[in-house]
Amino acid sequence: MSASASPASHSETGATPAFQLRLYVAGQTTKSLMAVANLQRICETHLAGQYCIEVIDLTKTPQLAAGDQILAVPTLVRRLPEPIKKIIGDLSNEERVLVGLDIQPVGCDAS
Amino acid sequence: MKKKLPETLPALSKAPTGIEGLDEITGGGLPAGRPTLVCGTAGCGKTMLAMEFLVRGAAQFDEPGVFMMFEENAAELTANVRSLGFDLEKLAVEKKIVLDYVHIERSEIEETGEYDLEGLFIRLGHAIDSIGAKRVVLDTIEALFAGLPNHAVLRAELRRLFRWLKDRGMTAIITGEKGDGNAITRYGLEEYVADCVIILDQRIQEQISTRRLRVLKYRGTAHGTNEYPFLIGAHGFSVLPITSLQLDHRVSTQRILTGIARLDDMLGGQGVYRGSSVLVSGSAGTGKSSIAAKLLETACRRGERALFFAYEESTEQIVRNMRSVDIDLAPWVKKGLLEIHSSRPTLQGLEQHLVVMHDLVRAFRPSVVAVDPISNLTMAYVDAEVKPTLMRLIDFLKKEQVTAIFTSLTSGGEATTSAFEESQVGVSSLMDTWLLLSNVEFTGERNRTIFVRKSRGMAHSNQVREFVLSDKGIDLVDVYLGDDRVLTGSARVAQEAQERAAATLRGEDHQRKLRQLASRRKAIEAQIAALQAEAEAEADEVHFAIAQETLQKKATHQNTDAMAQQRGGATGANGHTIEKR
């Protein structure tokens, strides 16, 4: 599961996606799996075609933890667009994830 | 880890810190394989202590370490400690130290759902594994409380972290900011780290700051419980006492002369013991510094090194002023035998001064050290603080076999009053020899006197001597005791003149008496002669009378005979003829 790109990213636009997301987890814990699932769901709902997700398992590549100043896991890092934002936790609260990533929810857009 | 340490105590193995003094207080170091909490206010040296523990561990005890910092970044820290002679970059390249800067920006972080701090564990674990670390520093982990909103999670994770460090056998230092009031740390870290707690403290008294260290708690071992002054000097962190806490220094039976002949006489004729401490106390202008300078000069003359800590005068001023009493220090300074170290006592705290002294004594290796005066050093401190500090200095000097002269400006009146004695009570008991200088004011002038108040282990004079400073040097002169008081200066000179006059007068008196006696004898002799002459005259008279009588008798006899013959022997016939018939 280390450094694997999400299947839903490049194919639709071809260009560099607007949202580059990186999710740090530690092993296949419940929290990790929850976070990955939640993230994919939220991105598909609100950022279809504009994102790529990189999942990093720190138990396999611990040296990567220092680069993004990771302490808590799971941590979601929004590398693009600038500025860098971090969301810690299993991303179960969709509303707060959207606030954290600075994304206008699709539902609100339409109304 | 457990067996690597030099200490083979079964109870608790310890990891030496290599920090001067700290290992003595803790009886060998921090608890090995356990976390230690170091807390204190901002700027009191927590980071420095932790860093030195790590650097010395890596460099001296072959225990690599991980420094995980939460406040400064690695470049800043490296720069900060480079000034103390720690080359972190080199140690990092040699894989003896890992510096890891953990930074959390609250504004960048959004929190949603459950999480833990496994990322921190992974980072730390990775750093430990990469160099085989035995020591860990977390400085200051409390920064996490500001960065992470969920303190409940954080506390649970910290508990787990310290447990985890223990399980991995890491000797760790966790630093923490002192909390308000009686709280040891702001976020109660002491709850989690219960094995050893060291408190650092910085307080300001009379505008001079002093840093102090105290081992609040050290589970399973005895430790010094006092507050010990410490400082961060040019060679890193050092906790006083640098010297041993026991009274077990070697003593010398060798004596060294003070250079003031009469003073040596007062000290049993041989001066003071090498390595002893001499206190010269007196009120202003009694010549304390001159005695100290003389002792140093004498040491230089013997070819020994001498060190002068002056807290009142600058070097040049001392050299100039001492020349006025025929003590020329300049050639010895030039030769490198004498070093004068002048500074203001308020320049730094008392223990900072002490460490400067330590460093200089260690570097210069003098045989005699003078501190002029200690009373200035103590200006800003209460006696209770000065005594232990001075004791440490004296102990140190004794251990190094350095003879020490301390001058002390006394307050509270003249040497005979009890207030005076009290003003000296703090330090005098530490001294082996105590010379007391005082001023005697009499007949419109003040003169200096000196006496030996005490001198351990040698016969010493009980006499008060006049102490004379002149351009010919220092001399001691016998004083005159008269009218129940000591006479000094011109009163002494007057008394001397008076005594000389009296002596002359007495001499003349004797002469006169002798002359009188002689003439009397002559008179008597004349009388005797007259009497004798009289007697002789009388005797002559008697002889003459006797002779006359004899003559007369003879004459009469002849006459009778003649008459008898003339009468025809009638008379003769009366006698002889009758018989014939």
HADDOCK unambig.tbl for C-alpha pairs under 7 A between the chains (distance, minus, plus):
assign (segid A and resid 26 and name CA) (segid B and resid 118 and name CA) 6.92 0.50 0.50
assign (segid A and resid 58 and name CA) (segid B and resid 122 and name CA) 6.99 0.50 0.50
assign (segid A and resid 59 and name CA) (segid B and resid 122 and name CA) 6.95 0.50 0.50
assign (segid A and resid 62 and name CA) (segid B and resid 122 and name CA) 5.98 0.50 0.50
assign (segid A and resid 62 and name CA) (segid B and resid 123 and name CA) 6.21 0.50 0.50
assign (segid A and resid 62 and name CA) (segid B and resid 126 and name CA) 6.13 0.50 0.50
assign (segid A and resid 63 and name CA) (segid B and resid 126 and name CA) 6.93 0.50 0.50
assign (segid A and resid 65 and name CA) (segid B and resid 119 and name CA) 6.70 0.50 0.50
assign (segid A and resid 65 and name CA) (segid B and resid 123 and name CA) 6.14 0.50 0.50
assign (segid A and resid 66 and name CA) (segid B and resid 123 and name CA) 6.83 0.50 0.50
assign (segid A and resid 69 and name CA) (segid B and resid 102 and name CA) 6.15 0.50 0.50
assign (segid A and resid 69 and name CA) (segid B and resid 103 and name CA) 6.11 0.50 0.50
assign (segid A and resid 70 and name CA) (segid B and resid 119 and name CA) 5.69 0.50 0.50
assign (segid A and resid 70 and name CA) (segid B and resid 120 and name CA) 7.00 0.50 0.50
assign (segid A and resid 71 and name CA) (segid B and resid 117 and name CA) 5.40 0.50 0.50
assign (segid A and resid 71 and name CA) (segid B and resid 118 and name CA) 6.75 0.50 0.50
assign (segid A and resid 71 and name CA) (segid B and resid 119 and name CA) 4.22 0.50 0.50
assign (segid A and resid 71 and name CA) (segid B and resid 120 and name CA) 4.38 0.50 0.50
assign (segid A and resid 72 and name CA) (segid B and resid 115 and name CA) 6.31 0.50 0.50
assign (segid A and resid 72 and name CA) (segid B and resid 116 and name CA) 5.31 0.50 0.50
assign (segid A and resid 72 and name CA) (segid B and resid 117 and name CA) 4.09 0.50 0.50
assign (segid A and resid 72 and name CA) (segid B and resid 118 and name CA) 6.00 0.50 0.50
assign (segid A and resid 72 and name CA) (segid B and resid 119 and name CA) 5.13 0.50 0.50
assign (segid A and resid 72 and name CA) (segid B and resid 120 and name CA) 6.76 0.50 0.50
assign (segid A and resid 73 and name CA) (segid B and resid 115 and name CA) 5.55 0.50 0.50
assign (segid A and resid 73 and name CA) (segid B and resid 116 and name CA) 5.63 0.50 0.50
assign (segid A and resid 73 and name CA) (segid B and resid 117 and name CA) 6.02 0.50 0.50
assign (segid A and resid 73 and name CA) (segid B and resid 118 and name CA) 5.95 0.50 0.50
assign (segid A and resid 73 and name CA) (segid B and resid 119 and name CA) 5.66 0.50 0.50
assign (segid A and resid 74 and name CA) (segid B and resid 115 and name CA) 6.01 0.50 0.50
assign (segid A and resid 85 and name CA) (segid B and resid 108 and name CA) 5.12 0.50 0.50
assign (segid A and resid 85 and name CA) (segid B and resid 109 and name CA) 6.46 0.50 0.50
assign (segid A and resid 86 and name CA) (segid B and resid 108 and name CA) 5.69 0.50 0.50
assign (segid A and resid 86 and name CA) (segid B and resid 109 and name CA) 4.76 0.50 0.50
assign (segid A and resid 86 and name CA) (segid B and resid 110 and name CA) 6.11 0.50 0.50
assign (segid A and resid 87 and name CA) (segid B and resid 109 and name CA) 5.48 0.50 0.50
assign (segid A and resid 87 and name CA) (segid B and resid 110 and name CA) 4.49 0.50 0.50
assign (segid A and resid 87 and name CA) (segid B and resid 111 and name CA) 5.53 0.50 0.50
assign (segid A and resid 87 and name CA) (segid B and resid 112 and name CA) 6.87 0.50 0.50
assign (segid A and resid 88 and name CA) (segid B and resid 109 and name CA) 6.99 0.50 0.50
assign (segid A and resid 88 and name CA) (segid B and resid 110 and name CA) 6.21 0.50 0.50
assign (segid A and resid 88 and name CA) (segid B and resid 111 and name CA) 4.94 0.50 0.50
assign (segid A and resid 88 and name CA) (segid B and resid 112 and name CA) 6.09 0.50 0.50
assign (segid A and resid 88 and name CA) (segid B and resid 115 and name CA) 6.64 0.50 0.50
assign (segid A and resid 89 and name CA) (segid B and resid 111 and name CA) 5.97 0.50 0.50
assign (segid A and resid 89 and name CA) (segid B and resid 112 and name CA) 4.91 0.50 0.50
assign (segid A and resid 89 and name CA) (segid B and resid 113 and name CA) 4.53 0.50 0.50
assign (segid A and resid 89 and name CA) (segid B and resid 114 and name CA) 4.64 0.50 0.50
assign (segid A and resid 89 and name CA) (segid B and resid 115 and name CA) 4.40 0.50 0.50
assign (segid A and resid 90 and name CA) (segid B and resid 112 and name CA) 6.52 0.50 0.50
assign (segid A and resid 90 and name CA) (segid B and resid 113 and name CA) 4.89 0.50 0.50
assign (segid A and resid 90 and name CA) (segid B and resid 114 and name CA) 5.34 0.50 0.50
assign (segid A and resid 90 and name CA) (segid B and resid 115 and name CA) 6.36 0.50 0.50
assign (segid A and resid 91 and name CA) (segid B and resid 112 and name CA) 5.27 0.50 0.50
assign (segid A and resid 91 and name CA) (segid B and resid 113 and name CA) 5.51 0.50 0.50
assign (segid A and resid 92 and name CA) (segid B and resid 112 and name CA) 6.47 0.50 0.50
assign (segid A and resid 92 and name CA) (segid B and resid 113 and name CA) 5.29 0.50 0.50
assign (segid A and resid 93 and name CA) (segid B and resid 112 and name CA) 5.74 0.50 0.50
assign (segid A and resid 93 and name CA) (segid B and resid 113 and name CA) 6.34 0.50 0.50
assign (segid A and resid 96 and name CA) (segid B and resid 112 and name CA) 6.30 0.50 0.50
assign (segid A and resid 97 and name CA) (segid B and resid 112 and name CA) 6.81 0.50 0.50
assign (segid A and resid 100 and name CA) (segid B and resid 110 and name CA) 5.59 0.50 0.50
